[in-house]
Each structure stands twice: as C-alpha cells, then as structure tokens.
Amino acid sequence: MVEESTSSVPVPPMPHEQNLCRTLHWWKVQLGHRLLVDITPALIAEYRDRLNRDKARRRANAMVNRYLVVLSHTFTVGLRE
C-alpha cells in the first residue's frame, strides 16, 4: 500500500508531498515487515509513543498526529481497493 501511495506523487514533489513521502517511508520501515492482521491499535499506539519520545528528532504533537493521519488514510485507501 505504501508503494502505491508514494508512486502517485508527481516529480518534483511539492514540500507537503515530500513530508508525505517521508512519513510513509517511516511507517514502512516500522511496520512494513508485518502482516496487516498483526497491526493492532496497541501496536500503533506504541509507535505513536516512540514518535513522541524520540530524543534524536523531537516532534511536536501536531506532527505525531499527522503521522497517524497518514497511516489511517493509507489503511482506508487500502480497504477500498
């Protein structure tokens, strides 16, 4: 699903599209090795907390929320297709 979402981004990407690609890539690295059935709300909450606690790259609560929105939208699109 992530590959399909990133392949539709035009070249060169606009700044918000670069952020979208970066966010999708982060989720792919974190969850890409798992089956969909193994991705639970508790697991997503764990990764949300990791985003908040990351000392190397401090993210604002609004940015963490955007990460969750992107993941939610990706799952919604995947369910429709």
VENTA-V612944 format. One record per pair of residues at least 12 apart in sequence whose ideal C-beta (glycine too) atoms are under 10 Angstrom apart, sorted by the first residue. I is the first residue (numbers start at 1). J is the second residue. D is the distance in whole Angstrom. If there is no record, write none. Layout:
# VENTA-V612944
i-><I	I>
j-><J	J>
d-><D	D>
This chain:
# VENTA-V612944
i-><1	1	1	1	1	1	1	1	1	1	1	2	2	2	2	2	2	2	2	2	2	2	2	2	2	3	3	3	4	4	4	4	5	5	5	5	5	5	5	5	5	5	5	6	6	6	6	6	9	9	19	19	19	20	20	20	22	22	23	23	23	23	23	23	23	23	24	24	24	24	24	26	26	26	26	26	27	27	27	27	27	27	27	27	28	30	30	30	30	30	30	30	30	31	31	31	31	36	36	36	39	39	44	44	44	44	44	45	47	47	47	47	48	48	48	48	48	49	50	51	51	51	51	51	52>
j-><24	27	28	32	36	74	75	77	78	79	81	21	23	24	25	26	27	28	29	31	32	70	71	74	78	24	28	32	74	77	78	81	20	21	23	24	27	28	70	73	74	77	78	20	21	24	25	28	21	24	63	66	70	66	70	73	67	70	63	66	67	68	69	70	71	74	67	70	71	73	74	47	51	67	70	71	39	44	47	67	68	70	71	74	74	43	44	46	47	50	51	67	71	43	44	47	71	75	78	79	71	75	67	68	71	72	75	68	64	67	68	71	64	65	67	68	71	64	64	63	64	65	67	68	64>
d-><9	10	9	10	9	5	8	7	4	10	8	10	10	5	8	10	7	4	10	9	7	10	10	7	9	9	8	10	9	8	8	8	8	9	10	6	10	10	9	8	6	7	9	8	5	6	8	9	6	9	9	8	9	9	6	10	10	10	9	7	5	10	9	5	8	10	10	6	9	10	7	9	8	7	9	10	10	10	8	7	10	7	5	7	10	9	10	10	5	8	9	10	10	8	8	7	8	8	8	10	9	8	10	7	7	9	10	10	10	8	9	9	6	9	7	6	9	9	10	8	5	10	6	9	6>
